Amino acid sequence: MFGVEPTACQTKDVPLQREDGSTKRVPKFGRWTHLLKSAQTDEWDIEAAIEELLGRLPRELEVWRQVATLGALRISVGLSLSSGNEEFELGPKLMQFLGERNVGIYFDVYAENED
């Protein structure tokens, strides 16, 4: 697809197997994942982390358009904040890059409880 090995993937309606060969489950959707762990990037710059991930993938619009015919494209970001009321920003160049490739972005934000 992107010329990069996924860290995880599944194909709709193709059974996932356990190590013993039995069927674990049959996915209802396909998924291709290329994971970037927090240790691989600057933990304080979400935009730099996304750019690091995208730097591993092709830049050409046509590649992204072909992949988009297979389903929705989305970058998922998990953030663990040390407290509430923290912020981050995505700049216009990154937003334009994602928009041109029809890539959505999903944020799952966690904050430590403040007692």
N, C-alpha and C positions, 0 to 999 in steps of 0.2 A: 504494500500500500504506500507507505511513506519511505520505503527503502531503509527502515530502521526496525530492529526487532522490538516487539512489544514486551513489556514486563509482565503483562497478562492479557489474555484475549479469550473471547468465546464467540461462537456462531449460533445464531437463532436456530432452534430446533435440532441442534447437534448435541447429543448427550455428552455431559462432562463425566469423565471416569475417575474413580478412586484408584489408588495404587494397586488394589487387589483386582481391578478390572471390572468391578460392579459399577452400575450407573449411580452417580452422585445426584444429578438432576439434569433436566432438559431446559436450557435457557429459553426464555420468551423473547429475548432481544439479543442482538450482537453487541460486542464491546471490544474496543482495542485500547489498551492503556499503556502509556509510557510514563513511568513514575519518576519524579524528581524528589529526592528526600531532602529534608532541611539541612543536613550536613553537607550537601552538595552545593549550597548557595549561601549568600549573605542573608542571615535570618532577619535582618531589619528592612530589607528592600523587596517588597512583593513584586514590583515591576521587574527588577533584575532577575528574580527567580523565574518569572514567566518568560522573559527574554532568553534565559539560559535553556529552558525547556524548548522553546521555539527554535533556538539555534541548532538543535539536534535534528530538526525536521526540514524538509525542502521549503524554500521560499516561493517557488513558482506558483502563481495563481492557478494554472491549469491542473496541477497535481491536487490542490485543495478542492477545486471544483469537481474533479472526478471522484474524490473520496466523499464529497458531500452528496453525491447521487446515491450513496449507500445508506445514508442516515444523517441525523443531526450531529454537528460537530460542537464539542464543548470542552473547555478547560475547567477542571474542578480544582479549587484551591481550598485547603483546610488551614485555618489560622488559629493559633492558640495565643491569646493575648494575656499578658500578666495582670492587667487590670482593665476596668471599663474605661470608656471615653478615650480610646486610642484611635488613631486614624492611619489611613494609607491612601495613596493616589495612583491612578493609572493615567499616564500622559496621553496626549492626542496621537502621537505617532504609533504607540502600541494599539490604541483603540482603532485607529484607521487600519492598521495591519490586520487585526482580527476581523473588523467589519468587512473588508475587501474579500476575506476568505470565508465569510459567513460563519464565523466561530463565536459561539456564545461563551460567557464566563459565569461560573457558579461559585459563590463563596459560602463556606461553612465556617462560621466564626464562633470560637469558644473564648470565654474569659474566666479567669479564676474568680471564685466567690470572694467578695469583699465583705468581711465581717465588721 
